[in-house]
Amino acid sequence: MSAENQELRKAGLKVTLPRVKIYQILEKAGEGDHFSAEDIYKILMESGEDVGLATVYRVLTQFEAAGLVVRHHFEGAHSVFELADDEKHDHIVCVKCGKVKEFSDSGLNNRINEVAEEMGFRISDRTVYLYGECTAGCEEK
């Protein structure tokens, strides 16, 4: 049984061709890549797969509900998706072209925990989005 099939079954989802294909696209994404439903649909079309855009949206929603993917809503952009993992990371987003990069900084993580502790909180979850402009190679939309 393939890894995709195991992940889908573990999440309680029936293994279907559209689900497997969409999971494979997300799994093969480069580090830091985030795809919109339209991006995934385009990749499927370019590879000759007959999967409609409505199906892509439906599958991504199912994946999100099952905890397989994380949906991000960056300001001024559509929702984008990445496979869920246990490693905490943050995002920096170009306000011109929409490019998203991931980063992890232990100093920032420590400081966030210190601030929470000083205020009488223990962090259970967090999200940090930084917004700016690409300094090189911006492909303004």
A tleap script that builds the chain and sets N, CA, C and O, in Angstrom:
source leaprc.protein.ff14SB
mol = sequence {
  NMET SER ALA GLU ASN GLN GLU LEU ARG LYS
  ALA GLY LEU LYS VAL THR LEU PRO ARG VAL
  LYS ILE TYR GLN ILE LEU GLU LYS ALA GLY
  GLU GLY ASP HIE PHE SER ALA GLU ASP ILE
  TYR LYS ILE LEU MET GLU SER GLY GLU ASP
  VAL GLY LEU ALA THR VAL TYR ARG VAL LEU
  THR GLN PHE GLU ALA ALA GLY LEU VAL VAL
  ARG HIE HIE PHE GLU GLY ALA HIE SER VAL
  PHE GLU LEU ALA ASP ASP GLU LYS HIE ASP
  HIE ILE VAL CYS VAL LYS CYS GLY LYS VAL
  LYS GLU PHE SER ASP SER GLY LEU ASN ASN
  ARG ILE ASN GLU VAL ALA GLU GLU MET GLY
  PHE ARG ILE SER ASP ARG THR VAL TYR LEU
  TYR GLY GLU CYS THR ALA GLY CYS GLU GLU
  CLYS
}
set mol.1.N position { 0.858 -1.178 0.000 }
set mol.1.CA position { 0.000 0.000 0.000 }
set mol.1.C position { 0.903 1.240 0.000 }
set mol.1.O position { 1.875 1.307 0.753 }
set mol.2.N position { 0.579 2.200 -0.836 }
set mol.2.CA position { 1.399 3.410 -0.948 }
set mol.2.C position { 1.234 4.286 0.294 }
set mol.2.O position { 0.262 4.166 1.041 }
set mol.3.N position { 2.208 5.163 0.487 }
set mol.3.CA position { 2.180 6.083 1.635 }
set mol.3.C position { 0.946 6.977 1.585 }
set mol.3.O position { 0.332 7.256 2.615 }
set mol.4.N position { 0.577 7.434 0.356 }
set mol.4.CA position { -0.603 8.303 0.236 }
set mol.4.C position { -1.852 7.561 0.694 }
set mol.4.O position { -2.677 8.107 1.427 }
set mol.5.N position { -1.985 6.299 0.252 }
set mol.5.CA position { -3.158 5.514 0.629 }
set mol.5.C position { -3.220 5.331 2.141 }
set mol.5.O position { -4.292 5.416 2.739 }
set mol.6.N position { -2.061 5.079 2.759 }
set mol.6.CA position { -2.029 4.902 4.217 }
set mol.6.C position { -2.444 6.182 4.928 }
set mol.6.O position { -3.213 6.138 5.888 }
set mol.7.N position { -1.936 7.328 4.461 }
set mol.7.CA position { -2.285 8.600 5.091 }
set mol.7.C position { -3.782 8.884 4.958 }
set mol.7.O position { -4.421 9.329 5.912 }
set mol.8.N position { -4.329 8.628 3.784 }
set mol.8.CA position { -5.763 8.867 3.578 }
set mol.8.C position { -6.594 7.959 4.473 }
set mol.8.O position { -7.547 8.412 5.107 }
set mol.9.N position { -6.237 6.674 4.527 }
set mol.9.CA position { -6.986 5.727 5.366 }
set mol.9.C position { -6.867 6.088 6.840 }
set mol.9.O position { -7.845 6.036 7.585 }
set mol.10.N position { -5.639 6.460 7.257 }
set mol.10.CA position { -5.408 6.839 8.650 }
set mol.10.C position { -6.279 8.038 9.022 }
set mol.10.O position { -6.718 8.157 10.166 }
set mol.11.N position { -6.529 8.924 8.059 }
set mol.11.CA position { -7.355 10.111 8.298 }
set mol.11.C position { -8.849 9.794 8.176 }
set mol.11.O position { -9.691 10.676 8.344 }
set mol.12.N position { -9.171 8.530 7.884 }
set mol.12.CA position { -10.573 8.123 7.783 }
set mol.12.C position { -11.206 8.443 6.445 }
set mol.12.O position { -12.431 8.493 6.335 }
set mol.13.N position { -10.379 8.662 5.413 }
set mol.13.CA position { -10.900 8.995 4.088 }
set mol.13.C position { -10.770 7.806 3.145 }
set mol.13.O position { -9.766 7.093 3.157 }
set mol.14.N position { -11.780 7.608 2.346 }
set mol.14.CA position { -11.740 6.573 1.321 }
set mol.14.C position { -10.678 6.952 0.278 }
set mol.14.O position { -10.544 8.121 -0.087 }
set mol.15.N position { -9.942 5.965 -0.187 }
set mol.15.CA position { -8.902 6.210 -1.176 }
set mol.15.C position { -9.558 6.318 -2.556 }
set mol.15.O position { -10.091 5.341 -3.083 }
set mol.16.N position { -9.507 7.527 -3.132 }
set mol.16.CA position { -10.022 7.747 -4.479 }
set mol.16.C position { -8.903 8.356 -5.307 }
set mol.16.O position { -7.963 8.929 -4.757 }
set mol.17.N position { -8.998 8.235 -6.626 }
set mol.17.CA position { -7.958 8.758 -7.498 }
set mol.17.C position { -7.746 10.264 -7.302 }
set mol.17.O position { -6.596 10.686 -7.174 }
set mol.18.N position { -8.803 11.100 -7.270 }
set mol.18.CA position { -8.569 12.534 -7.059 }
set mol.18.C position { -7.858 12.823 -5.735 }
set mol.18.O position { -6.960 13.663 -5.683 }
set mol.19.N position { -8.255 12.133 -4.673 }
set mol.19.CA position { -7.610 12.361 -3.383 }
set mol.19.C position { -6.134 11.991 -3.431 }
set mol.19.O position { -5.287 12.730 -2.929 }
set mol.20.N position { -5.826 10.846 -4.038 }
set mol.20.CA position { -4.429 10.406 -4.131 }
set mol.20.C position { -3.617 11.399 -4.954 }
set mol.20.O position { -2.515 11.776 -4.555 }
set mol.21.N position { -4.149 11.828 -6.099 }
set mol.21.CA position { -3.419 12.759 -6.969 }
set mol.21.C position { -3.161 14.096 -6.268 }
set mol.21.O position { -2.059 14.639 -6.358 }
set mol.22.N position { -4.159 14.623 -5.579 }
set mol.22.CA position { -4.014 15.906 -4.887 }
set mol.22.C position { -3.021 15.768 -3.733 }
set mol.22.O position { -2.195 16.654 -3.513 }
set mol.23.N position { -3.102 14.663 -3.001 }
set mol.23.CA position { -2.153 14.435 -1.902 }
set mol.23.C position { -0.728 14.360 -2.447 }
set mol.23.O position { 0.193 14.917 -1.850 }
set mol.24.N position { -0.542 13.678 -3.574 }
set mol.24.CA position { 0.787 13.554 -4.182 }
set mol.24.C position { 1.348 14.921 -4.577 }
set mol.24.O position { 2.537 15.179 -4.391 }
set mol.25.N position { 0.504 15.794 -5.119 }
set mol.25.CA position { 0.955 17.141 -5.498 }
set mol.25.C position { 1.443 17.892 -4.260 }
set mol.25.O position { 2.504 18.515 -4.286 }
set mol.26.N position { 0.669 17.833 -3.182 }
set mol.26.CA position { 1.051 18.518 -1.952 }
set mol.26.C position { 2.309 17.902 -1.347 }
set mol.26.O position { 3.158 18.610 -0.805 }
set mol.27.N position { 2.422 16.588 -1.443 }
set mol.27.CA position { 3.575 15.887 -0.872 }
set mol.27.C position { 4.868 16.201 -1.628 }
set mol.27.O position { 5.942 16.266 -1.031 }
set mol.28.N position { 4.758 16.394 -2.939 }
set mol.28.CA position { 5.934 16.657 -3.768 }
set mol.28.C position { 6.308 18.132 -3.810 }
set mol.28.O position { 7.305 18.509 -4.425 }
set mol.29.N position { 5.506 18.964 -3.154 }
set mol.29.CA position { 5.789 20.403 -3.151 }
set mol.29.C position { 7.159 20.649 -2.550 }
set mol.29.O position { 7.571 19.978 -1.603 }
set mol.30.N position { 7.850 21.612 -3.112 }
set mol.30.CA position { 9.140 21.992 -2.551 }
set mol.30.C position { 8.944 22.584 -1.178 }
set mol.30.O position { 7.852 23.032 -0.830 }
set mol.31.N position { 10.003 22.584 -0.404 }
set mol.31.CA position { 9.921 23.143 0.942 }
set mol.31.C position { 9.472 24.594 0.857 }
set mol.31.O position { 10.069 25.411 0.156 }
set mol.32.N position { 8.413 24.891 1.583 }
set mol.32.CA position { 7.917 26.262 1.594 }
set mol.32.C position { 6.900 26.563 0.521 }
set mol.32.O position { 6.348 27.663 0.492 }
set mol.33.N position { 6.629 25.599 -0.383 }
set mol.33.CA position { 5.615 25.839 -1.412 }
set mol.33.C position { 4.223 25.717 -0.810 }
set mol.33.O position { 3.952 24.829 -0.002 }
set mol.34.N position { 3.363 26.611 -1.214 }
set mol.34.CA position { 1.978 26.603 -0.773 }
set mol.34.C position { 1.127 26.741 -2.020 }
set mol.34.O position { 1.345 27.650 -2.821 }
set mol.35.N position { 0.159 25.850 -2.196 }
set mol.35.CA position { -0.652 25.850 -3.402 }
set mol.35.C position { -2.088 26.249 -3.104 }
set mol.35.O position { -2.663 25.841 -2.095 }
set mol.36.N position { -2.656 27.050 -3.991 }
set mol.36.CA position { -4.087 27.334 -3.927 }
set mol.36.C position { -4.805 26.189 -4.630 }
set mol.36.O position { -4.175 25.364 -5.291 }
set mol.37.N position { -6.120 26.143 -4.485 }
set mol.37.CA position { -6.903 25.133 -5.200 }
set mol.37.C position { -6.705 25.289 -6.701 }
set mol.37.O position { -6.637 24.299 -7.430 }
set mol.38.N position { -6.614 26.527 -7.160 }
set mol.38.CA position { -6.419 26.789 -8.595 }
set mol.38.C position { -5.059 26.289 -9.071 }
set mol.38.O position { -4.945 25.763 -10.178 }
set mol.39.N position { -4.019 26.451 -8.236 }
set mol.39.CA position { -2.692 25.937 -8.579 }
set mol.39.C position { -2.738 24.424 -8.752 }
set mol.39.O position { -2.192 23.885 -9.715 }
set mol.40.N position { -3.388 23.747 -7.820 }
set mol.40.CA position { -3.476 22.282 -7.873 }
set mol.40.C position { -4.269 21.854 -9.099 }
set mol.40.O position { -3.886 20.912 -9.793 }
set mol.41.N position { -5.365 22.541 -9.364 }
set mol.41.CA position { -6.171 22.240 -10.546 }
set mol.41.C position { -5.344 22.379 -11.824 }
set mol.41.O position { -5.419 21.532 -12.714 }
set mol.42.N position { -4.560 23.447 -11.910 }
set mol.42.CA position { -3.711 23.678 -13.082 }
set mol.42.C position { -2.682 22.561 -13.249 }
set mol.42.O position { -2.456 22.088 -14.363 }
set mol.43.N position { -2.061 22.139 -12.152 }
set mol.43.CA position { -1.087 21.043 -12.201 }
set mol.43.C position { -1.762 19.760 -12.678 }
set mol.43.O position { -1.204 19.029 -13.496 }
set mol.44.N position { -2.946 19.491 -12.174 }
set mol.44.CA position { -3.690 18.294 -12.601 }
set mol.44.C position { -4.015 18.347 -14.091 }
set mol.44.O position { -3.859 17.356 -14.803 }
set mol.45.N position { -4.469 19.511 -14.557 }
set mol.45.CA position { -4.813 19.660 -15.978 }
set mol.45.C position { -3.583 19.469 -16.861 }
set mol.45.O position { -3.650 18.808 -17.897 }
set mol.46.N position { -2.440 20.063 -16.434 }
set mol.46.CA position { -1.206 19.957 -17.211 }
set mol.46.C position { -0.698 18.523 -17.287 }
set mol.46.O position { -0.012 18.151 -18.240 }
set mol.47.N position { -1.034 17.718 -16.283 }
set mol.47.CA position { -0.595 16.320 -16.307 }
set mol.47.C position { -1.650 15.390 -16.895 }
set mol.47.O position { -1.506 14.168 -16.848 }
set mol.48.N position { -2.722 15.981 -17.454 }
set mol.48.CA position { -3.734 15.189 -18.147 }
set mol.48.C position { -4.765 14.522 -17.253 }
set mol.48.O position { -5.500 13.642 -17.700 }
set mol.49.N position { -4.824 14.934 -15.994 }
set mol.49.CA position { -5.813 14.356 -15.075 }
set mol.49.C position { -7.148 15.049 -15.261 }
set mol.49.O position { -7.207 16.270 -15.411 }
set mol.50.N position { -8.207 14.278 -15.253 }
set mol.50.CA position { -9.546 14.811 -15.446 }
set mol.50.C position { -10.222 15.002 -14.080 }
set mol.50.O position { -11.111 14.239 -13.702 }
set mol.51.N position { -9.787 16.020 -13.361 }
set mol.51.CA position { -10.339 16.328 -12.045 }
set mol.51.C position { -10.795 17.778 -12.079 }
set mol.51.O position { -10.004 18.674 -12.372 }
set mol.52.N position { -12.051 18.007 -11.784 }
set mol.52.CA position { -12.612 19.350 -11.854 }
set mol.52.C position { -12.197 20.224 -10.680 }
set mol.52.O position { -11.800 19.727 -9.626 }
set mol.53.N position { -12.295 21.529 -10.878 }
set mol.53.CA position { -11.930 22.489 -9.837 }
set mol.53.C position { -12.799 22.309 -8.592 }
set mol.53.O position { -12.301 22.420 -7.471 }
set mol.54.N position { -14.087 22.033 -8.776 }
set mol.54.CA position { -14.977 21.829 -7.624 }
set mol.54.C position { -14.524 20.622 -6.800 }
set mol.54.O position { -14.617 20.633 -5.573 }
set mol.55.N position { -14.036 19.590 -7.474 }
set mol.55.CA position { -13.522 18.404 -6.777 }
set mol.55.C position { -12.273 18.763 -5.986 }
set mol.55.O position { -12.102 18.308 -4.855 }
set mol.56.N position { -11.399 19.573 -6.572 }
set mol.56.CA position { -10.174 19.995 -5.868 }
set mol.56.C position { -10.559 20.740 -4.590 }
set mol.56.O position { -10.005 20.459 -3.526 }
set mol.57.N position { -11.495 21.681 -4.677 }
set mol.57.CA position { -11.936 22.418 -3.489 }
set mol.57.C position { -12.515 21.456 -2.445 }
set mol.57.O position { -12.202 21.556 -1.258 }
set mol.58.N position { -13.350 20.538 -2.892 }
set mol.58.CA position { -13.997 19.597 -1.975 }
set mol.58.C position { -12.952 18.723 -1.262 }
set mol.58.O position { -13.021 18.529 -0.048 }
set mol.59.N position { -11.983 18.197 -2.034 }
set mol.59.CA position { -10.952 17.333 -1.457 }
set mol.59.C position { -10.091 18.108 -0.466 }
set mol.59.O position { -9.776 17.593 0.607 }
set mol.60.N position { -9.703 19.341 -0.807 }
set mol.60.CA position { -8.895 20.138 0.111 }
set mol.60.C position { -9.645 20.422 1.414 }
set mol.60.O position { -9.049 20.403 2.490 }
set mol.61.N position { -10.939 20.681 1.318 }
set mol.61.CA position { -11.757 20.899 2.511 }
set mol.61.C position { -11.811 19.627 3.352 }
set mol.61.O position { -11.735 19.686 4.580 }
set mol.62.N position { -11.943 18.474 2.688 }
set mol.62.CA position { -11.945 17.190 3.405 }
set mol.62.C position { -10.596 16.945 4.072 }
set mol.62.O position { -10.535 16.493 5.216 }
set mol.63.N position { -9.513 17.245 3.352 }
set mol.63.CA position { -8.166 17.080 3.909 }
set mol.63.C position { -7.974 17.972 5.134 }
set mol.63.O position { -7.392 17.556 6.136 }
set mol.64.N position { -8.475 19.207 5.037 }
set mol.64.CA position { -8.345 20.133 6.160 }
set mol.64.C position { -9.112 19.612 7.373 }
set mol.64.O position { -8.597 19.629 8.491 }
set mol.65.N position { -10.336 19.151 7.153 }
set mol.65.CA position { -11.159 18.627 8.249 }
set mol.65.C position { -10.510 17.401 8.887 }
set mol.65.O position { -10.653 17.173 10.089 }
set mol.66.N position { -9.797 16.612 8.081 }
set mol.66.CA position { -9.142 15.404 8.577 }
set mol.66.C position { -7.768 15.687 9.182 }
set mol.66.O position { -7.120 14.779 9.702 }
set mol.67.N position { -7.322 16.944 9.114 }
set mol.67.CA position { -6.032 17.303 9.686 }
set mol.67.C position { -4.837 16.968 8.809 }
set mol.67.O position { -3.702 16.974 9.287 }
set mol.68.N position { -5.073 16.677 7.530 }
set mol.68.CA position { -3.976 16.347 6.619 }
set mol.68.C position { -3.293 17.590 6.071 }
set mol.68.O position { -2.097 17.565 5.779 }
set mol.69.N position { -4.047 18.682 5.929 }
set mol.69.CA position { -3.470 19.918 5.401 }
set mol.69.C position { -3.805 21.082 6.329 }
set mol.69.O position { -4.730 21.025 7.139 }
set mol.70.N position { -3.018 22.130 6.174 }
set mol.70.CA position { -3.276 23.387 6.877 }
set mol.70.C position { -3.605 24.424 5.822 }
set mol.70.O position { -2.905 24.548 4.817 }
set mol.71.N position { -4.675 25.166 6.057 }
set mol.71.CA position { -5.079 26.246 5.161 }
set mol.71.C position { -4.587 27.564 5.742 }
set mol.71.O position { -4.771 27.840 6.928 }
set mol.72.N position { -3.965 28.365 4.902 }
set mol.72.CA position { -3.523 29.693 5.317 }
set mol.72.C position { -4.289 30.733 4.519 }
set mol.72.O position { -4.495 30.575 3.316 }
set mol.73.N position { -4.712 31.797 5.192 }
set mol.73.CA position { -5.391 32.916 4.544 }
set mol.73.C position { -4.486 34.130 4.677 }
set mol.73.O position { -4.604 34.896 5.634 }
set mol.74.N position { -3.588 34.307 3.724 }
set mol.74.CA position { -2.714 35.469 3.770 }
set mol.74.C position { -3.473 36.665 3.229 }
set mol.74.O position { -4.252 36.533 2.285 }
set mol.75.N position { -3.253 37.831 3.818 }
set mol.75.CA position { -3.955 39.039 3.385 }
set mol.75.C position { -3.755 39.280 1.896 }
set mol.75.O position { -2.641 39.175 1.381 }
set mol.76.N position { -4.846 39.605 1.212 }
set mol.76.CA position { -4.767 39.949 -0.199 }
set mol.76.C position { -4.544 38.770 -1.132 }
set mol.76.O position { -4.271 38.964 -2.316 }
set mol.77.N position { -4.654 37.559 -0.620 }
set mol.77.CA position { -4.443 36.380 -1.464 }
set mol.77.C position { -5.531 35.354 -1.176 }
set mol.77.O position { -6.268 35.462 -0.195 }
set mol.78.N position { -5.617 34.341 -2.064 }
set mol.78.CA position { -6.578 33.263 -1.793 }
set mol.78.C position { -6.007 32.379 -0.699 }
set mol.78.O position { -4.883 32.567 -0.233 }
set mol.79.N position { -6.813 31.416 -0.310 }
set mol.79.CA position { -6.328 30.416 0.626 }
set mol.79.C position { -5.285 29.567 -0.073 }
set mol.79.O position { -5.411 29.248 -1.255 }
set mol.80.N position { -4.251 29.207 0.678 }
set mol.80.CA position { -3.253 28.281 0.175 }
set mol.80.C position { -3.105 27.152 1.180 }
set mol.80.O position { -3.432 27.295 2.358 }
set mol.81.N position { -2.605 26.029 0.687 }
set mol.81.CA position { -2.570 24.816 1.492 }
set mol.81.C position { -1.169 24.229 1.527 }
set mol.81.O position { -0.395 24.368 0.580 }
set mol.82.N position { -0.858 23.571 2.638 }
set mol.82.CA position { 0.364 22.789 2.752 }
set mol.82.C position { 0.040 21.579 3.619 }
set mol.82.O position { -0.878 21.622 4.437 }
set mol.83.N position { 0.800 20.494 3.436 }
set mol.83.CA position { 0.597 19.327 4.272 }
set mol.83.C position { 0.874 19.694 5.720 }
set mol.83.O position { 1.804 20.444 6.017 }
set mol.84.N position { 0.065 19.163 6.610 }
set mol.84.CA position { 0.241 19.419 8.035 }
set mol.84.C position { 1.467 18.668 8.521 }
set mol.84.O position { 1.709 17.532 8.113 }
set mol.85.N position { 2.233 19.295 9.382 }
set mol.85.CA position { 3.342 18.610 10.035 }
set mol.85.C position { 3.464 19.145 11.454 }
set mol.85.O position { 2.823 20.130 11.821 }
set mol.86.N position { 4.285 18.488 12.231 }
set mol.86.CA position { 4.397 18.866 13.634 }
set mol.86.C position { 5.412 19.970 13.867 }
set mol.86.O position { 5.480 20.527 14.963 }
set mol.87.N position { 6.201 20.294 12.853 }
set mol.87.CA position { 7.222 21.317 13.026 }
set mol.87.C position { 6.599 22.702 12.887 }
set mol.87.O position { 5.966 23.020 11.881 }
set mol.88.N position { 6.793 23.510 13.913 }
set mol.88.CA position { 6.275 24.880 13.865 }
set mol.88.C position { 7.150 25.722 12.952 }
set mol.88.O position { 8.378 25.670 13.028 }
set mol.89.N position { 6.518 26.483 12.103 }
set mol.89.CA position { 7.251 27.421 11.257 }
set mol.89.C position { 6.358 28.621 11.003 }
set mol.89.O position { 5.144 28.575 11.203 }
set mol.90.N position { 6.983 29.681 10.563 }
set mol.90.CA position { 6.274 30.921 10.308 }
set mol.90.C position { 6.375 31.251 8.824 }
set mol.90.O position { 7.061 30.560 8.071 }
set mol.91.N position { 5.690 32.306 8.413 }
set mol.91.CA position { 5.626 32.641 6.989 }
set mol.91.C position { 5.917 34.120 6.762 }
set mol.91.O position { 5.541 34.972 7.567 }
set mol.92.N position { 6.584 34.406 5.667 }
set mol.92.CA position { 6.765 35.774 5.211 }
set mol.92.C position { 6.170 35.847 3.808 }
set mol.92.O position { 6.437 34.990 2.966 }
set mol.93.N position { 5.362 36.880 3.565 }
set mol.93.CA position { 4.564 36.978 2.342 }
set mol.93.C position { 4.880 38.283 1.620 }
set mol.93.O position { 4.895 39.348 2.238 }
set mol.94.N position { 5.133 38.205 0.301 }
set mol.94.CA position { 5.333 39.411 -0.499 }
set mol.94.C position { 3.965 40.012 -0.814 }
set mol.94.O position { 3.088 39.333 -1.349 }
set mol.95.N position { 3.792 41.288 -0.480 }
set mol.95.CA position { 2.513 41.946 -0.717 }
set mol.95.C position { 2.326 42.315 -2.183 }
set mol.95.O position { 1.221 42.664 -2.596 }
set mol.96.N position { 3.404 42.242 -2.981 }
set mol.96.CA position { 3.290 42.551 -4.410 }
set mol.96.C position { 2.930 41.318 -5.230 }
set mol.96.O position { 1.947 41.324 -5.971 }
set mol.97.N position { 3.736 40.250 -5.092 }
set mol.97.CA position { 3.542 39.085 -5.965 }
set mol.97.C position { 2.874 37.908 -5.268 }
set mol.97.O position { 2.456 36.957 -5.929 }
set mol.98.N position { 2.766 37.959 -3.940 }
set mol.98.CA position { 2.107 36.882 -3.212 }
set mol.98.C position { 3.014 35.716 -2.858 }
set mol.98.O position { 2.554 34.743 -2.259 }
set mol.99.N position { 4.315 35.789 -3.218 }
set mol.99.CA position { 5.251 34.704 -2.891 }
set mol.99.C position { 5.267 34.492 -1.389 }
set mol.99.O position { 5.272 35.449 -0.616 }
set mol.100.N position { 5.275 33.215 -0.978 }
set mol.100.CA position { 5.286 32.854 0.432 }
set mol.100.C position { 6.545 32.042 0.713 }
set mol.100.O position { 6.859 31.095 -0.008 }
set mol.101.N position { 7.252 32.415 1.751 }
set mol.101.CA position { 8.424 31.661 2.196 }
set mol.101.C position { 8.208 31.275 3.653 }
set mol.101.O position { 7.613 32.024 4.428 }
set mol.102.N position { 8.702 30.088 4.014 }
set mol.102.CA position { 8.640 29.628 5.391 }
set mol.102.C position { 9.962 29.920 6.079 }
set mol.102.O position { 11.013 29.965 5.441 }
set mol.103.N position { 9.897 30.117 7.378 }
set mol.103.CA position { 11.115 30.234 8.165 }
set mol.103.C position { 10.841 29.751 9.574 }
set mol.103.O position { 9.699 29.735 10.034 }
set mol.104.N position { 11.891 29.363 10.239 }
set mol.104.CA position { 11.804 28.980 11.640 }
set mol.104.C position { 12.972 29.638 12.347 }
set mol.104.O position { 14.105 29.579 11.868 }
set mol.105.N position { 12.709 30.254 13.466 }
set mol.105.CA position { 13.749 30.971 14.194 }
set mol.105.C position { 13.601 30.654 15.680 }
set mol.105.O position { 12.632 31.063 16.320 }
set mol.106.N position { 14.567 29.926 16.215 }
set mol.106.CA position { 14.468 29.514 17.617 }
set mol.106.C position { 14.456 30.718 18.555 }
set mol.106.O position { 13.791 30.688 19.590 }
set mol.107.N position { 15.190 31.780 18.200 }
set mol.107.CA position { 15.183 32.988 19.034 }
set mol.107.C position { 13.796 33.603 19.110 }
set mol.107.O position { 13.344 34.005 20.182 }
set mol.108.N position { 13.117 33.673 17.959 }
set mol.108.CA position { 11.747 34.201 17.923 }
set mol.108.C position { 10.819 33.302 18.730 }
set mol.108.O position { 9.998 33.788 19.509 }
set mol.109.N position { 10.949 31.991 18.544 }
set mol.109.CA position { 10.111 31.043 19.286 }
set mol.109.C position { 10.299 31.212 20.789 }
set mol.109.O position { 9.328 31.236 21.544 }
set mol.110.N position { 11.562 31.328 21.220 }
set mol.110.CA position { 11.846 31.509 22.646 }
set mol.110.C position { 11.243 32.806 23.164 }
set mol.110.O position { 10.660 32.832 24.248 }
set mol.111.N position { 11.379 33.881 22.397 }
set mol.111.CA position { 10.859 35.182 22.830 }
set mol.111.C position { 9.336 35.163 22.937 }
set mol.111.O position { 8.767 35.735 23.867 }
set mol.112.N position { 8.684 34.508 21.992 }
set mol.112.CA position { 7.218 34.394 22.044 }
set mol.112.C position { 6.806 33.675 23.325 }
set mol.112.O position { 5.869 34.094 24.004 }
set mol.113.N position { 7.507 32.593 23.650 }
set mol.113.CA position { 7.189 31.850 24.872 }
set mol.113.C position { 7.460 32.687 26.123 }
set mol.113.O position { 6.702 32.622 27.090 }
set mol.114.N position { 8.542 33.474 26.103 }
set mol.114.CA position { 8.856 34.357 27.238 }
set mol.114.C position { 7.759 35.395 27.439 }
set mol.114.O position { 7.315 35.626 28.564 }
set mol.115.N position { 7.323 36.021 26.346 }
set mol.115.CA position { 6.264 37.042 26.434 }
set mol.115.C position { 4.989 36.413 26.987 }
set mol.115.O position { 4.337 36.984 27.862 }
set mol.116.N position { 4.638 35.239 26.475 }
set mol.116.CA position { 3.430 34.569 26.960 }
set mol.116.C position { 3.545 34.277 28.453 }
set mol.116.O position { 2.603 34.512 29.210 }
set mol.117.N position { 4.692 33.769 28.873 }
set mol.117.CA position { 4.902 33.449 30.292 }
set mol.117.C position { 4.811 34.705 31.150 }
set mol.117.O position { 4.186 34.686 32.211 }
set mol.118.N position { 5.429 35.801 30.701 }
set mol.118.CA position { 5.373 37.065 31.437 }
set mol.118.C position { 3.937 37.554 31.613 }
set mol.118.O position { 3.615 38.234 32.587 }
set mol.119.N position { 3.078 37.196 30.654 }
set mol.119.CA position { 1.688 37.637 30.701 }
set mol.119.C position { 0.769 36.591 31.329 }
set mol.119.O position { -0.449 36.761 31.363 }
set mol.120.N position { 1.371 35.501 31.828 }
set mol.120.CA position { 0.571 34.472 32.492 }
set mol.120.C position { -0.100 33.500 31.547 }
set mol.120.O position { -1.164 32.965 31.858 }
set mol.121.N position { 0.510 33.266 30.395 }
set mol.121.CA position { -0.053 32.337 29.413 }
set mol.121.C position { 0.941 31.230 29.091 }
set mol.121.O position { 2.152 31.392 29.241 }
set mol.122.N position { 0.403 30.111 28.647 }
set mol.122.CA position { 1.203 29.043 28.082 }
set mol.122.C position { 0.701 28.862 26.655 }
set mol.122.O position { -0.492 28.646 26.443 }
set mol.123.N position { 1.588 28.946 25.683 }
set mol.123.CA position { 1.208 28.872 24.270 }
set mol.123.C position { 0.760 27.456 23.913 }
set mol.123.O position { 1.473 26.486 24.168 }
set mol.124.N position { -0.421 27.351 23.325 }
set mol.124.CA position { -0.884 26.048 22.834 }
set mol.124.C position { -0.794 25.993 21.312 }
set mol.124.O position { -0.662 24.916 20.730 }
set mol.125.N position { -0.865 27.147 20.680 }
set mol.125.CA position { -0.740 27.226 19.226 }
set mol.125.C position { -0.437 28.672 18.874 }
set mol.125.O position { -0.746 29.589 19.635 }
set mol.126.N position { 0.174 28.863 17.707 }
set mol.126.CA position { 0.475 30.229 17.296 }
set mol.126.C position { 0.666 30.267 15.797 }
set mol.126.O position { 0.939 29.251 15.157 }
set mol.127.N position { 0.517 31.464 15.251 }
set mol.127.CA position { 0.747 31.696 13.832 }
set mol.127.C position { 1.395 33.061 13.687 }
set mol.127.O position { 0.905 34.053 14.227 }
set mol.128.N position { 2.505 33.107 12.952 }
set mol.128.CA position { 3.166 34.376 12.695 }
set mol.128.C position { 3.262 34.553 11.191 }
set mol.128.O position { 3.830 33.716 10.491 }
set mol.129.N position { 2.698 35.654 10.701 }
set mol.129.CA position { 2.799 36.021 9.294 }
set mol.129.C position { 3.495 37.378 9.226 }
set mol.129.O position { 3.065 38.333 9.872 }
set mol.130.N position { 4.550 37.459 8.458 }
set mol.130.CA position { 5.216 38.732 8.216 }
set mol.130.C position { 4.919 39.138 6.780 }
set mol.130.O position { 4.902 38.295 5.884 }
set mol.131.N position { 4.685 40.425 6.560 }
set mol.131.CA position { 4.373 40.926 5.222 }
set mol.131.C position { 5.423 41.939 4.808 }
set mol.131.O position { 5.863 42.751 5.622 }
set mol.132.N position { 5.824 41.896 3.555 }
set mol.132.CA position { 6.809 42.827 3.030 }
set mol.132.C position { 6.860 42.705 1.522 }
set mol.132.O position { 5.925 42.202 0.898 }
set mol.133.N position { 7.947 43.161 0.941 }
set mol.133.CA position { 8.133 43.069 -0.508 }
set mol.133.C position { 9.401 42.296 -0.799 }
set mol.133.O position { 10.413 42.470 -0.121 }
set mol.134.N position { 9.345 41.431 -1.822 }
set mol.134.CA position { 10.537 40.702 -2.259 }
set mol.134.C position { 11.619 41.722 -2.593 }
set mol.134.O position { 11.333 42.771 -3.169 }
set mol.135.N position { 12.842 41.417 -2.235 }
set mol.135.CA position { 13.937 42.327 -2.565 }
set mol.135.C position { 14.632 41.906 -3.852 }
set mol.135.O position { 15.413 42.673 -4.415 }
set mol.136.N position { 14.356 40.704 -4.318 }
set mol.136.CA position { 14.969 40.236 -5.574 }
set mol.136.C position { 13.993 39.290 -6.268 }
set mol.136.O position { 13.393 38.426 -5.629 }
set mol.137.N position { 13.844 39.460 -7.557 }
set mol.137.CA position { 13.037 38.532 -8.351 }
set mol.137.C position { 11.550 38.581 -8.107 }
set mol.137.O position { 10.872 37.565 -8.257 }
set mol.138.N position { 11.020 39.730 -7.736 }
set mol.138.CA position { 9.578 39.832 -7.494 }
set mol.138.C position { 8.834 39.760 -8.838 }
set mol.138.O position { 9.173 40.455 -9.796 }
set mol.139.N position { 7.836 38.915 -8.873 }
set mol.139.CA position { 7.011 38.756 -10.070 }
set mol.139.C position { 5.654 39.375 -9.796 }
set mol.139.O position { 4.659 38.666 -9.645 }
set mol.140.N position { 5.615 40.696 -9.733 }
set mol.140.CA position { 4.400 41.416 -9.362 }
set mol.140.C position { 3.227 40.986 -10.221 }
set mol.140.O position { 3.323 40.879 -11.443 }
set mol.141.N position { 2.106 40.742 -9.531 }
set mol.141.CA position { 0.888 40.290 -10.227 }
set mol.141.C position { 0.087 41.470 -10.704 }
set mol.141.O position { -0.970 41.294 -11.310 }
savepdb mol mol.pdb
quit
